[in-house]
Each structure stands twice: as C-alpha cells, then as structure tokens.
Amino acid sequence: MLHIQFFSQCMKREISLSALIPLDTLPIPGEPVVEEVRPLKALYLLHGYSGSHTDWIHFSRIRELSDKYKIAVFMPSGENNFYLDDEDKGQLYGEFLGKELVDFTRSMFPLSTNREDTIIGGLSMGGYGAIRNGLKYAGQFGRIIALSSALITYNIAGLAPGYQDLIADYNYYKRVFGDLDRLLGSDRDPEALAKQLKETGSSFPSIYMACGTDDFLLDVNQKFHDYLIQEDIPHFYKESAGTHDWNFWNEYIGPAIEWAITDAKSTN
C-alpha cells in the first residue's frame, strides 16, 4: 500500500493518490505458492463528493480485493470537481484521469498496457467520473464500474440562477459543469458521449452499473440504463435493496471487480 505524490502537468500542481500494488504475496503454510502475476491489470478508482483519495482504503474491502484478484488499484483525489476539466483554473481533472495518470502509473509499475486490462470505476460523484471519463477516453479504458452514480446532468441542465438543493447551488454547478443551458449534448453529458462513440463506430468500454433501491440517485441511474437499452448498448445493470452508503458499495465492489477482470459479460 503506497501513498504517492507527483507533479501533474494537467493539474499544474503536486497531487496525491493512494495505491495498492499486489506484488507482496504472503506465503501461507501448507498452501501452494501463488505465482506472481505480471503485468498487472489496473483499476483507477474514484471517490465521491466531499471525499478524498483515502476513502476507499478506510471504508472498503479494496485492499483485500486487490490481493485476491491481483489487480493494482490507484485512488486519486477529485476534490469536488466531478473529475471534469476546469479550464478557467487550469486544472484538467478529466485529462489527468484519462491520460496522464494512466501513463504515469504505467511508467512506475508493471502494469498491462492492454485496454481491456485498464478499468475505471467509482462511487457517486466518482461513478459519474468513471462513466464520463471512461466514455471520453474509451481508447484507454476497456471497463467501467459505476456504483450509485451521480448522473446529475439530467437534473441540473438548464437550471436558473438562484437554484439551491441539499448538496450545492447554481453557482457551484455552473462552475463545475459550465454553461448549464448547453450541458446536454456536451462532452460532460454521458448520453452524448455514448452516442458519439456509437456514431463513430468506436469500441465501447464494458459498463457495470449498480444502485440501491432506496438511493436518492436511483432515478438518474435508471434513466441512463434506459438510454443504453434504447441505443442497444450492452451493459450490466443491477438494482437491489440499499441506500447511498458504504454497506451497498462494499456489497458490489467485489462482484464488480470480478466481472471486470473476467469476461465482462454484459446484460441489460
């Protein structure tokens, strides 16, 4: 388990991330020696709104799962920027995820350069970030894991000044997502990105979505699921009892990783 800091050209500053690199297999007396697996598959795993790059380490089973499936896991900080480029501030979160971080980690560790072995995933805000950047940089990522995704583009498009909800206000959404009257159809709209990939005949990352039936984001997850069905885009979608918490995310992160590193068979 590592804490990494390096200067990011995309972010114009030093950034921090947590990493799990399962190369130190513990021998168990009486058990066969596990052969070292190289190159490693890699998962770029994103936290939610108001979280940090340590969330998955502190609150989930991710270290156990990294060892079990021999997958390297990199957990960067997205602050509260939905992993989108902020060109006014010169902080390109999307490009950082979709290119710079992948290139940097591949230069440091024995990672596979195969697209199918490169996975992006996250929860809530990080679920949105995984879908958006997984589609935006589809040539880089072969798998997307999206748990309880904050696909709020459906709700904030066209908002008027003065809007306020329990999370944030109009000014915040405008700063992060740009002109809200032009949000739908932009490269911050997952539907638009999916449509563009389909129209250009590009390879789609395999998508795994899960959301709790008592989650306040269930409706937007259902909308994106319905859109993927409408466009005949294969994906795996699961609803089950649960809310927007670590109990649900811990229930699904294991099956999601197993899905991602095997055949990633998708079903609507």
Accessible surface in RSA format (square Angstrom, percent):
REM  Atomic radii and reference values for relative SASA: ProtOr
REM  Chains: A
REM  Algorithm: Lee & Richards
REM  Probe-radius: 1.40
REM  Slices: 20
REM RES _ NUM      All-atoms   Total-Side   Main-Chain    Non-polar    All polar
REM                ABS   REL    ABS   REL    ABS   REL    ABS   REL    ABS   REL
RES MET A   1   113.12  58.6  62.13  41.1  50.99 121.4  60.56  51.5  52.56  69.6
RES LEU A   2    77.71  43.3  71.16  50.9   6.55  16.5  75.79  53.2   1.92   5.2
RES HIS A   3   109.33  59.8  77.96  54.2  31.37  80.2  63.39  65.3  45.94  53.5
RES ILE A   4    15.92   9.1  12.90   9.6   3.02   7.3  15.92  11.5   0.00   0.0
RES GLN A   5    99.24  55.5  71.43  52.2  27.81  66.2  12.76  27.2  86.48  65.6
RES PHE A   6    21.73  10.9  16.19  10.0   5.54  14.4  21.73  13.2   0.00   0.0
RES PHE A   7   114.58  57.3  96.46  59.7  18.11  47.1  96.46  58.5  18.11  51.8
RES SER A   8     0.00   0.0   0.00   0.0   0.00   0.0   0.00   0.0   0.00   0.0
RES GLN A   9   120.13  67.2 119.28  87.2   0.85   2.0  50.73 108.0  69.40  52.6
RES CYS A  10    11.69   8.8   8.52   9.5   3.16   7.4   3.16   8.0   8.52   9.2
RES MET A  11     4.32   2.2   3.03   2.0   1.29   3.1   3.03   2.6   1.29   1.7
RES LYS A  12   129.48  63.2 108.62  66.6  20.87  49.7  83.82  75.4  45.66  48.6
RES ARG A  13    75.24  31.6  71.96  36.7   3.28   7.8  48.89  66.8  26.35  16.0
RES GLU A  14   100.13  57.5  82.97  62.8  17.16  40.9  22.36  43.3  77.77  63.5
RES ILE A  15    13.52   7.7  10.88   8.1   2.64   6.4  13.52   9.7   0.00   0.0
RES SER A  16    30.36  25.7  25.47  34.0   4.89  11.3   9.16  19.5  21.20  29.7
RES LEU A  17     0.20   0.1   0.20   0.1   0.00   0.0   0.20   0.1   0.00   0.0
RES SER A  18     8.45   7.1   8.45  11.3   0.00   0.0   2.03   4.3   6.42   9.0
RES ALA A  19     0.00   0.0   0.00   0.0   0.00   0.0   0.00   0.0   0.00   0.0
RES LEU A  20     5.40   3.0   5.17   3.7   0.23   0.6   5.40   3.8   0.00   0.0
RES ILE A  21    23.92  13.6  10.36   7.7  13.56  32.7  10.44   7.5  13.48  36.6
RES PRO A  22     8.11   5.9   0.13   0.1   7.99  29.0   3.87   3.2   4.25  26.4
RES LEU A  23    54.56  30.4  35.08  25.1  19.49  49.0  36.19  25.4  18.37  49.4
RES ASP A  24   113.35  79.4  89.53  89.1  23.82  56.3  49.95 117.6  63.40  63.2
RES THR A  25    59.68  42.4  33.26  33.7  26.42  63.0  32.27  43.4  27.41  41.4
RES LEU A  26   141.61  78.9 127.94  91.5  13.66  34.3 130.12  91.4  11.49  30.9
RES PRO A  27   100.67  73.4  83.97  76.5  16.69  60.7  92.02  76.0   8.65  53.7
RES ILE A  28   105.59  60.1  96.24  71.7   9.34  22.5  97.11  69.9   8.48  23.0
RES PRO A  29   131.36  95.7 101.83  92.8  29.53 107.3 114.51  94.5  16.85 104.7
RES GLY A  30    87.70 108.2   0.00   N/A  87.70 108.2  44.08 121.0  43.62  97.7
RES GLU A  31   105.24  60.4  90.03  68.1  15.21  36.2  17.60  34.0  87.64  71.6
RES PRO A  32   113.18  82.5  93.96  85.6  19.22  69.9 106.16  87.6   7.02  43.6
RES VAL A  33   132.42  87.1 107.77  97.6  24.65  59.4 111.97  97.3  20.45  55.5
RES VAL A  34    82.75  54.4  67.27  60.9  15.48  37.3  72.11  62.7  10.63  28.8
RES GLU A  35   147.89  84.9 136.75 103.5  11.14  26.5  55.33 107.0  92.56  75.6
RES GLU A  36   105.69  60.7  72.95  55.2  32.74  77.9  34.92  67.6  70.77  57.8
RES VAL A  37    69.27  45.6  63.24  57.3   6.03  14.5  66.26  57.6   3.01   8.2
RES ARG A  38   136.17  57.2 104.56  53.3  31.61  75.3  36.44  49.8  99.73  60.4
RES PRO A  39    81.13  59.1  70.67  64.4  10.46  38.0  71.24  58.8   9.88  61.4
RES LEU A  40     0.78   0.4   0.56   0.4   0.22   0.5   0.57   0.4   0.21   0.6
RES LYS A  41    66.01  32.2  64.99  39.9   1.02   2.4  37.93  34.1  28.08  29.9
RES ALA A  42     3.15   2.9   2.78   4.3   0.37   0.8   2.78   3.9   0.37   1.0
RES LEU A  43     0.19   0.1   0.19   0.1   0.00   0.0   0.19   0.1   0.00   0.0
RES TYR A  44     0.94   0.4   0.94   0.5   0.00   0.0   0.32   0.2   0.62   0.8
RES LEU A  45     0.80   0.4   0.35   0.2   0.46   1.1   0.35   0.2   0.46   1.2
RES LEU A  46     0.00   0.0   0.00   0.0   0.00   0.0   0.00   0.0   0.00   0.0
RES HIS A  47     1.79   1.0   1.26   0.9   0.54   1.4   1.35   1.4   0.44   0.5
RES GLY A  48     5.97   7.4   0.00   N/A   5.97   7.4   4.69  12.9   1.28   2.9
RES TYR A  49    71.05  33.2  55.43  31.5  15.63  40.7  38.06  28.6  32.99  40.7
RES SER A  50    90.47  76.4  55.94  74.7  34.52  79.5  35.24  75.0  55.23  77.4
RES GLY A  51    22.80  28.1   0.00   N/A  22.80  28.1   9.84  27.0  12.95  29.0
RES SER A  52    41.14  34.8  40.67  54.3   0.47   1.1  33.54  71.4   7.60  10.7
RES HIS A  53    26.26  14.4  24.49  17.0   1.77   4.5  11.13  11.5  15.13  17.6
RES THR A  54    42.91  30.5  42.91  43.5   0.00   0.0  33.66  45.2   9.25  14.0
RES ASP A  55    23.56  16.5  23.56  23.4   0.00   0.0   0.25   0.6  23.30  23.2
RES TRP A  56     2.10   0.8   1.96   0.9   0.14   0.3   1.96   1.0   0.14   0.2
RES ILE A  57    40.79  23.2  23.33  17.4  17.46  42.1  23.90  17.2  16.89  45.8
RES HIS A  58   122.64  67.0  89.53  62.2  33.11  84.7  62.20  64.1  60.44  70.3
RES PHE A  59   106.74  53.4  90.67  56.2  16.07  41.8  98.00  59.4   8.74  25.0
RES SER A  60    22.34  18.9   0.06   0.1  22.28  51.3   3.09   6.6  19.24  27.0
RES ARG A  61    87.73  36.8  81.03  41.3   6.70  15.9  46.18  63.1  41.55  25.2
RES ILE A  62     0.46   0.3   0.46   0.3   0.00   0.0   0.46   0.3   0.00   0.0
RES ARG A  63   126.20  53.0 125.74  64.1   0.47   1.1  41.29  56.4  84.91  51.5
RES GLU A  64    92.32  53.0  81.80  61.9  10.53  25.1  45.83  88.7  46.49  38.0
RES LEU A  65     1.26   0.7   1.26   0.9   0.00   0.0   1.26   0.9   0.00   0.0
RES SER A  66     1.61   1.4   1.61   2.2   0.00   0.0   0.87   1.8   0.75   1.0
RES ASP A  67    67.52  47.3  64.43  64.1   3.10   7.3  22.48  52.9  45.05  44.9
RES LYS A  68   130.99  63.9  98.61  60.5  32.38  77.1  67.69  60.9  63.30  67.4
RES TYR A  69    39.33  18.4  25.27  14.4  14.06  36.6  23.28  17.5  16.05  19.8
RES LYS A  70    36.24  17.7  33.08  20.3   3.16   7.5  25.54  23.0  10.70  11.4
RES ILE A  71     0.21   0.1   0.21   0.2   0.00   0.0   0.21   0.2   0.00   0.0
RES ALA A  72     0.00   0.0   0.00   0.0   0.00   0.0   0.00   0.0   0.00   0.0
RES VAL A  73     0.00   0.0   0.00   0.0   0.00   0.0   0.00   0.0   0.00   0.0
RES PHE A  74     0.00   0.0   0.00   0.0   0.00   0.0   0.00   0.0   0.00   0.0
RES MET A  75     1.32   0.7   1.32   0.9   0.00   0.0   1.32   1.1   0.00   0.0
RES PRO A  76     1.89   1.4   1.40   1.3   0.48   1.8   1.40   1.2   0.48   3.0
RES SER A  77    36.39  30.8  23.35  31.2  13.05  30.1  14.05  29.9  22.34  31.3
RES GLY A  78     0.04   0.1   0.00   N/A   0.04   0.1   0.04   0.1   0.00   0.0
RES GLU A  79    70.97  40.7  63.56  48.1   7.41  17.6  34.66  67.0  36.31  29.6
RES ASN A  80    49.36  34.0  47.42  45.8   1.94   4.7  10.52  25.3  38.84  37.5
RES ASN A  81    11.49   7.9  11.16  10.8   0.34   0.8   1.42   3.4  10.07   9.7
RES PHE A  82     9.04   4.5   8.97   5.6   0.07   0.2   8.97   5.4   0.07   0.2
RES TYR A  83     2.50   1.2   2.50   1.4   0.00   0.0   2.50   1.9   0.00   0.0
RES LEU A  84     2.45   1.4   1.16   0.8   1.28   3.2   1.16   0.8   1.28   3.5
RES ASP A  85    23.33  16.3  21.41  21.3   1.92   4.5   2.80   6.6  20.53  20.5
RES ASP A  86    16.18  11.3  11.69  11.6   4.50  10.6   9.61  22.6   6.58   6.6
RES GLU A  87   137.66  79.0 113.46  85.8  24.20  57.6  34.49  66.7 103.16  84.2
RES ASP A  88   149.01 104.4 109.95 109.4  39.06  92.4  33.53  78.9 115.48 115.2
RES LYS A  89   115.56  56.4  85.88  52.7  29.67  70.7  60.20  54.2  55.35  59.0
RES GLY A  90    24.14  29.8   0.00   N/A  24.14  29.8  23.55  64.6   0.58   1.3
RES GLN A  91    26.93  15.1  26.93  19.7   0.00   0.0   1.05   2.2  25.87  19.6
RES LEU A  92    40.22  22.4  40.22  28.8   0.00   0.0  40.22  28.2   0.00   0.0
RES TYR A  93     3.37   1.6   3.35   1.9   0.01   0.0   3.34   2.5   0.03   0.0
RES GLY A  94     0.00   0.0   0.00   N/A   0.00   0.0   0.00   0.0   0.00   0.0
RES GLU A  95    63.33  36.4  63.33  47.9   0.00   0.0   9.20  17.8  54.13  44.2
RES PHE A  96     7.58   3.8   7.58   4.7   0.00   0.0   7.58   4.6   0.00   0.0
RES LEU A  97     2.08   1.2   1.91   1.4   0.17   0.4   1.91   1.3   0.17   0.5
RES GLY A  98     0.66   0.8   0.00   N/A   0.66   0.8   0.00   0.0   0.66   1.5
RES LYS A  99   112.72  55.0 112.72  69.2   0.00   0.0  77.94  70.2  34.79  37.1
RES GLU A 100    30.48  17.5  26.79  20.3   3.69   8.8  23.64  45.7   6.84   5.6
RES LEU A 101     0.00   0.0   0.00   0.0   0.00   0.0   0.00   0.0   0.00   0.0
RES VAL A 102     0.00   0.0   0.00   0.0   0.00   0.0   0.00   0.0   0.00   0.0
RES ASP A 103    62.42  43.7  54.34  54.1   8.08  19.1  29.07  68.4  33.35  33.3
RES PHE A 104    50.98  25.5  45.43  28.1   5.55  14.4  50.72  30.8   0.26   0.7
RES THR A 105     0.18   0.1   0.18   0.2   0.00   0.0   0.18   0.2   0.00   0.0
RES ARG A 106    54.03  22.7  36.19  18.4  17.84  42.5  15.86  21.7  38.17  23.1
RES SER A 107    92.00  77.7  48.45  64.7  43.55 100.3  49.54 105.5  42.46  59.5
RES MET A 108    97.79  50.6  63.70  42.2  34.09  81.2  67.87  57.7  29.93  39.6
RES PHE A 109    28.26  14.1  19.88  12.3   8.38  21.8  23.03  14.0   5.23  15.0
RES PRO A 110    40.52  29.5  26.68  24.3  13.83  50.3  39.91  33.0   0.61   3.8
RES LEU A 111    13.08   7.3   0.53   0.4  12.55  31.5   0.53   0.4  12.55  33.8
RES SER A 112     8.85   7.5   5.88   7.8   2.97   6.8   2.52   5.4   6.33   8.9
RES THR A 113   102.40  72.8  82.58  83.7  19.82  47.2  48.63  65.3  53.77  81.3
RES ASN A 114    78.93  54.4  69.58  67.2   9.34  22.5  19.67  47.3  59.26  57.3
RES ARG A 115    50.36  21.1  44.66  22.8   5.71  13.6  34.54  47.2  15.82   9.6
RES GLU A 116    66.31  38.1  62.98  47.6   3.33   7.9  43.68  84.5  22.63  18.5
RES ASP A 117    24.87  17.4  24.38  24.3   0.49   1.2   0.03   0.1  24.84  24.8
RES THR A 118     1.20   0.9   1.20   1.2   0.00   0.0   0.49   0.7   0.71   1.1
RES ILE A 119     0.66   0.4   0.66   0.5   0.00   0.0   0.66   0.5   0.00   0.0
RES ILE A 120     0.04   0.0   0.04   0.0   0.00   0.0   0.04   0.0   0.00   0.0
RES GLY A 121     0.00   0.0   0.00   N/A   0.00   0.0   0.00   0.0   0.00   0.0
RES GLY A 122     0.69   0.8   0.00   N/A   0.69   0.8   0.20   0.6   0.49   1.1
RES LEU A 123     6.50   3.6   6.50   4.7   0.00   0.0   6.50   4.6   0.00   0.0
RES SER A 124    10.79   9.1  10.79  14.4   0.00   0.0   2.31   4.9   8.48  11.9
RES MET A 125     0.42   0.2   0.41   0.3   0.01   0.0   0.41   0.3   0.01   0.0
RES GLY A 126     0.00   0.0   0.00   N/A   0.00   0.0   0.00   0.0   0.00   0.0
RES GLY A 127     0.00   0.0   0.00   N/A   0.00   0.0   0.00   0.0   0.00   0.0
RES TYR A 128     0.00   0.0   0.00   0.0   0.00   0.0   0.00   0.0   0.00   0.0
RES GLY A 129     0.00   0.0   0.00   N/A   0.00   0.0   0.00   0.0   0.00   0.0
RES ALA A 130     0.00   0.0   0.00   0.0   0.00   0.0   0.00   0.0   0.00   0.0
RES ILE A 131     0.00   0.0   0.00   0.0   0.00   0.0   0.00   0.0   0.00   0.0
RES ARG A 132     2.84   1.2   2.84   1.4   0.00   0.0   0.00   0.0   2.84   1.7
RES ASN A 133     0.07   0.0   0.07   0.1   0.00   0.0   0.00   0.0   0.07   0.1
RES GLY A 134     0.00   0.0   0.00   N/A   0.00   0.0   0.00   0.0   0.00   0.0
RES LEU A 135     3.18   1.8   0.03   0.0   3.15   7.9   0.03   0.0   3.15   8.5
RES LYS A 136    79.48  38.8  54.99  33.7  24.49  58.3  22.88  20.6  56.60  60.3
RES TYR A 137    47.88  22.4  42.70  24.3   5.18  13.5  39.61  29.8   8.28  10.2
RES ALA A 138     7.79   7.2   4.68   7.2   3.11   7.1   4.98   7.0   2.81   7.4
RES GLY A 139    70.06  86.4   0.00   N/A  70.06  86.4  41.38 113.6  28.68  64.2
RES GLN A 140    35.03  19.6  31.93  23.3   3.10   7.4   7.39  15.7  27.63  21.0
RES PHE A 141     0.00   0.0   0.00   0.0   0.00   0.0   0.00   0.0   0.00   0.0
RES GLY A 142     1.06   1.3   0.00   N/A   1.06   1.3   0.00   0.0   1.06   2.4
RES ARG A 143    25.37  10.7  25.37  12.9   0.00   0.0   0.00   0.0  25.37  15.4
RES ILE A 144     0.00   0.0   0.00   0.0   0.00   0.0   0.00   0.0   0.00   0.0
RES ILE A 145     0.59   0.3   0.59   0.4   0.00   0.0   0.59   0.4   0.00   0.0
RES ALA A 146     0.00   0.0   0.00   0.0   0.00   0.0   0.00   0.0   0.00   0.0
RES LEU A 147     0.55   0.3   0.55   0.4   0.00   0.0   0.55   0.4   0.00   0.0
RES SER A 148     0.00   0.0   0.00   0.0   0.00   0.0   0.00   0.0   0.00   0.0
RES SER A 149     0.00   0.0   0.00   0.0   0.00   0.0   0.00   0.0   0.00   0.0
RES ALA A 150     7.02   6.5   7.02  10.8   0.00   0.0   7.02   9.9   0.00   0.0
RES LEU A 151     0.55   0.3   0.55   0.4   0.00   0.0   0.55   0.4   0.00   0.0
RES ILE A 152    19.96  11.4  19.96  14.9   0.00   0.0  19.96  14.4   0.00   0.0
RES THR A 153     1.47   1.0   1.47   1.5   0.00   0.0   0.00   0.0   1.47   2.2
RES TYR A 154    54.52  25.5  28.90  16.4  25.61  66.6  30.90  23.2  23.62  29.1
RES ASN A 155    75.30  51.9  54.54  52.7  20.77  50.0  25.05  60.3  50.25  48.6
RES ILE A 156     4.30   2.4   4.30   3.2   0.00   0.0   4.30   3.1   0.00   0.0
RES ALA A 157    29.59  27.2   8.39  12.9  21.21  48.2   8.59  12.1  21.00  55.6
RES GLY A 158    44.75  55.2   0.00   N/A  44.75  55.2  19.03  52.2  25.72  57.6
RES LEU A 159    29.96  16.7  19.75  14.1  10.21  25.7  22.92  16.1   7.05  19.0
RES ALA A 160    64.96  59.7  57.82  89.2   7.14  16.2  60.41  85.1   4.54  12.0
RES PRO A 161   105.19  76.7  83.55  76.2  21.64  78.7  84.01  69.4  21.18 131.6
RES GLY A 162    75.04  92.5   0.00   N/A  75.04  92.5  43.15 118.4  31.89  71.4
RES TYR A 163    80.36  37.5  69.27  39.4  11.09  28.9  51.69  38.8  28.67  35.3
RES GLN A 164   121.23  67.8  95.68  69.9  25.55  60.8  49.94 106.3  71.29  54.1
RES ASP A 165    45.32  31.7  30.88  30.7  14.44  34.1  29.44  69.3  15.88  15.8
RES LEU A 166   185.04 103.0 151.93 108.7  33.11  83.2 155.50 109.2  29.53  79.5
RES ILE A 167    89.10  50.7  67.90  50.6  21.20  51.1  70.35  50.7  18.76  50.9
RES ALA A 168    10.89  10.0   3.47   5.4   7.42  16.9  10.89  15.3   0.00   0.0
RES ASP A 169    48.52  34.0  47.88  47.7   0.64   1.5   8.68  20.4  39.84  39.7
RES TYR A 170    32.88  15.3  32.88  18.7   0.00   0.0  12.50   9.4  20.38  25.1
RES ASN A 171   107.61  74.2 100.87  97.5   6.74  16.2  27.79  66.9  79.82  77.2
RES TYR A 172    30.40  14.2  25.14  14.3   5.26  13.7  29.65  22.3   0.75   0.9
RES TYR A 173     7.15   3.3   7.15   4.1   0.00   0.0   0.92   0.7   6.23   7.7
RES LYS A 174    96.74  47.2  93.30  57.2   3.44   8.2  43.09  38.8  53.64  57.1
RES ARG A 175   114.47  48.1  90.47  46.1  24.00  57.1  66.43  90.8  48.04  29.1
RES VAL A 176     7.12   4.7   0.78   0.7   6.34  15.3   4.60   4.0   2.52   6.8
RES PHE A 177     4.80   2.4   0.00   0.0   4.80  12.5   0.00   0.0   4.80  13.7
RES GLY A 178    28.94  35.7   0.00   N/A  28.94  35.7  28.82  79.1   0.12   0.3
RES ASP A 179    71.25  49.9  58.95  58.7  12.30  29.1  26.55  62.5  44.70  44.6
RES LEU A 180     5.61   3.1   2.01   1.4   3.61   9.1   2.01   1.4   3.61   9.7
RES ASP A 181   116.63  81.7  82.93  82.5  33.70  79.7  26.82  63.1  89.81  89.6
RES ARG A 182   181.26  76.1 168.47  85.9  12.79  30.5  50.56  69.1 130.70  79.2
RES LEU A 183     2.01   1.1   0.15   0.1   1.86   4.7   1.90   1.3   0.11   0.3
RES LEU A 184   106.32  59.2  85.20  61.0  21.12  53.1  85.55  60.1  20.77  55.9
RES GLY A 185    59.73  73.7   0.00   N/A  59.73  73.7  29.43  80.8  30.30  67.9
RES SER A 186    36.05  30.5  24.79  33.1  11.26  25.9  34.88  74.3   1.17   1.6
RES ASP A 187    56.97  39.9  49.22  49.0   7.75  18.3  21.22  49.9  35.75  35.7
RES ARG A 188    39.56  16.6  39.56  20.2   0.00   0.0   6.89   9.4  32.67  19.8
RES ASP A 189    10.47   7.3  10.47  10.4   0.00   0.0   0.00   0.0  10.47  10.4
RES PRO A 190     3.26   2.4   3.26   3.0   0.00   0.0   3.26   2.7   0.00   0.0
RES GLU A 191    43.84  25.2  43.49  32.9   0.35   0.8   6.92  13.4  36.91  30.1
RES ALA A 192    22.77  20.9  11.68  18.0  11.09  25.2  18.07  25.5   4.69  12.4
RES LEU A 193     7.15   4.0   6.13   4.4   1.02   2.6   6.46   4.5   0.69   1.9
RES ALA A 194     0.08   0.1   0.08   0.1   0.00   0.0   0.08   0.1   0.00   0.0
RES LYS A 195   108.47  52.9 108.38  66.5   0.09   0.2  50.78  45.7  57.69  61.4
RES GLN A 196   106.93  59.8 105.04  76.8   1.89   4.5  26.87  57.2  80.06  60.7
RES LEU A 197    19.68  11.0  19.68  14.1   0.00   0.0  19.68  13.8   0.00   0.0
RES LYS A 198    95.09  46.4  77.46  47.5  17.64  42.0  62.95  56.7  32.14  34.2
RES GLU A 199   124.58  71.5  85.86  65.0  38.73  92.2  43.04  83.3  81.54  66.6
RES THR A 200    91.68  65.2  56.42  57.2  35.27  84.0  62.63  84.1  29.05  43.9
RES GLY A 201    67.92  83.8   0.00   N/A  67.92  83.8  34.69  95.2  33.23  74.4
RES SER A 202    51.02  43.1  32.89  43.9  18.13  41.8  20.98  44.7  30.04  42.1
RES SER A 203    75.30  63.6  59.58  79.5  15.72  36.2  26.42  56.3  48.88  68.5
RES PHE A 204    52.48  26.3  31.45  19.5  21.03  54.7  31.45  19.1  21.03  60.2
RES PRO A 205     1.90   1.4   0.00   0.0   1.90   6.9   0.00   0.0   1.90  11.8
RES SER A 206    25.75  21.8  21.11  28.2   4.64  10.7   4.45   9.5  21.30  29.8
RES ILE A 207     0.15   0.1   0.15   0.1   0.00   0.0   0.15   0.1   0.00   0.0
RES TYR A 208     7.03   3.3   7.03   4.0   0.00   0.0   3.87   2.9   3.16   3.9
RES MET A 209     0.12   0.1   0.12   0.1   0.00   0.0   0.12   0.1   0.00   0.0
RES ALA A 210     0.00   0.0   0.00   0.0   0.00   0.0   0.00   0.0   0.00   0.0
RES CYS A 211     0.00   0.0   0.00   0.0   0.00   0.0   0.00   0.0   0.00   0.0
RES GLY A 212     0.00   0.0   0.00   N/A   0.00   0.0   0.00   0.0   0.00   0.0
RES THR A 213    62.71  44.6  47.36  48.0  15.34  36.6  38.07  51.1  24.64  37.2
RES ASP A 214   110.17  77.2  85.82  85.4  24.35  57.6  25.03  58.9  85.14  84.9
RES ASP A 215     7.93   5.6   0.00   0.0   7.93  18.8   0.16   0.4   7.78   7.8
RES PHE A 216   129.65  64.9  98.94  61.3  30.71  79.9 111.38  67.5  18.27  52.3
RES LEU A 217     7.54   4.2   7.54   5.4   0.00   0.0   7.54   5.3   0.00   0.0
RES LEU A 218    29.18  16.2  28.95  20.7   0.23   0.6  28.95  20.3   0.23   0.6
RES ASP A 219    71.21  49.9  67.42  67.1   3.79   9.0  35.89  84.5  35.32  35.2
RES VAL A 220     0.00   0.0   0.00   0.0   0.00   0.0   0.00   0.0   0.00   0.0
RES ASN A 221     0.16   0.1   0.16   0.2   0.00   0.0   0.00   0.0   0.16   0.2
RES GLN A 222    63.41  35.5  63.41  46.3   0.00   0.0  14.73  31.3  48.68  36.9
RES LYS A 223    99.06  48.3  93.50  57.4   5.56  13.2  59.37  53.4  39.69  42.3
RES PHE A 224     0.44   0.2   0.44   0.3   0.00   0.0   0.44   0.3   0.00   0.0
RES HIS A 225    24.99  13.7  24.99  17.4   0.00   0.0   8.41   8.7  16.57  19.3
RES ASP A 226    81.34  57.0  76.71  76.3   4.63  11.0  27.03  63.6  54.31  54.2
RES TYR A 227    23.72  11.1  20.89  11.9   2.83   7.4  20.74  15.6   2.98   3.7
RES LEU A 228     0.02   0.0   0.02   0.0   0.00   0.0   0.02   0.0   0.00   0.0
RES ILE A 229    76.94  43.8  67.25  50.1   9.70  23.4  67.25  48.4   9.70  26.3
RES GLN A 230   133.07  74.4  98.28  71.8  34.78  82.8  43.07  91.7  89.99  68.3
RES GLU A 231    35.51  20.4  35.05  26.5   0.46   1.1   1.07   2.1  34.44  28.1
RES ASP A 232   114.16  80.0 101.44 101.0  12.72  30.1  25.07  59.0  89.09  88.9
RES ILE A 233     4.55   2.6   3.83   2.9   0.72   1.7   4.55   3.3   0.00   0.0
RES PRO A 234    88.55  64.5  80.89  73.7   7.66  27.9  83.72  69.1   4.84  30.1
RES HIS A 235     0.00   0.0   0.00   0.0   0.00   0.0   0.00   0.0   0.00   0.0
RES PHE A 236    48.91  24.5  48.91  30.3   0.00   0.0  48.91  29.7   0.00   0.0
RES TYR A 237    32.01  14.9  12.87   7.3  19.14  49.8  12.87   9.7  19.14  23.6
RES LYS A 238    87.85  42.9  86.46  53.0   1.40   3.3  31.37  28.2  56.48  60.2
RES GLU A 239    59.75  34.3  39.95  30.2  19.80  47.1  13.43  26.0  46.32  37.8
RES SER A 240    26.08  22.0  19.27  25.7   6.80  15.7  26.02  55.4   0.06   0.1
RES ALA A 241    83.70  77.0  67.57 104.3  16.13  36.7  68.38  96.3  15.31  40.6
RES GLY A 242    22.34  27.6   0.00   N/A  22.34  27.6  19.97  54.8   2.37   5.3
RES THR A 243    58.32  41.5  57.56  58.3   0.77   1.8  39.29  52.8  19.03  28.8
RES HIS A 244    46.52  25.4  28.19  19.6  18.32  46.9  24.30  25.0  22.22  25.9
RES ASP A 245    44.67  31.3  42.07  41.9   2.60   6.1  27.44  64.6  17.23  17.2
RES TRP A 246    56.25  22.6  55.03  26.6   1.21   2.8  41.43  22.1  14.82  24.0
RES ASN A 247   120.85  83.3 108.84 105.2  12.01  28.9  30.16  72.6  90.68  87.6
RES PHE A 248     3.28   1.6   0.40   0.2   2.89   7.5   2.97   1.8   0.32   0.9
RES TRP A 249    14.62   5.9  14.55   7.0   0.07   0.2  14.62   7.8   0.00   0.0
RES ASN A 250    34.20  23.6  31.48  30.4   2.72   6.5  14.00  33.7  20.19  19.5
RES GLU A 251    96.71  55.5  79.53  60.2  17.18  40.9  41.34  80.0  55.37  45.2
RES TYR A 252    15.83   7.4  15.83   9.0   0.00   0.0  11.78   8.9   4.05   5.0
RES ILE A 253     0.23   0.1   0.23   0.2   0.00   0.0   0.23   0.2   0.00   0.0
RES GLY A 254     4.48   5.5   0.00   N/A   4.48   5.5   4.48  12.3   0.00   0.0
RES PRO A 255    63.86  46.5  57.69  52.6   6.17  22.4  59.99  49.5   3.87  24.0
RES ALA A 256     0.00   0.0   0.00   0.0   0.00   0.0   0.00   0.0   0.00   0.0
RES ILE A 257     0.49   0.3   0.32   0.2   0.17   0.4   0.49   0.4   0.00   0.0
RES GLU A 258    86.58  49.7  86.58  65.5   0.00   0.0  13.65  26.4  72.93  59.5
RES TRP A 259    25.22  10.1  18.31   8.9   6.91  16.2  24.68  13.2   0.55   0.9
RES ALA A 260     1.51   1.4   0.00   0.0   1.51   3.4   0.00   0.0   1.51   4.0
RES ILE A 261    33.29  18.9  16.68  12.4  16.61  40.0  18.19  13.1  15.10  41.0
RES THR A 262    79.34  56.4  59.64  60.5  19.70  46.9  56.70  76.2  22.63  34.2
RES ASP A 263    98.64  69.1  77.45  77.1  21.20  50.1  18.29  43.1  80.35  80.1
RES ALA A 264     6.74   6.2   0.00   0.0   6.74  15.3   0.00   0.0   6.74  17.9
RES LYS A 265   154.36  75.3 141.55  86.8  12.82  30.5  92.73  83.5  61.64  65.7
RES SER A 266    38.33  32.4   8.22  11.0  30.11  69.4   4.57   9.7  33.76  47.3
RES THR A 267    79.88  56.8  73.16  74.2   6.71  16.0  52.41  70.4  27.47  41.5
RES ASN A 268    88.65  61.1  40.84  39.5  47.82 115.1  26.05  62.7  62.61  60.5
END  Absolute sums over single chains surface
CHAIN  1 A    12023.1       9413.7       2609.3       6472.7       5550.3
END  Absolute sums over all chains
TOTAL         12023.1       9413.7       2609.3       6472.7       5550.3
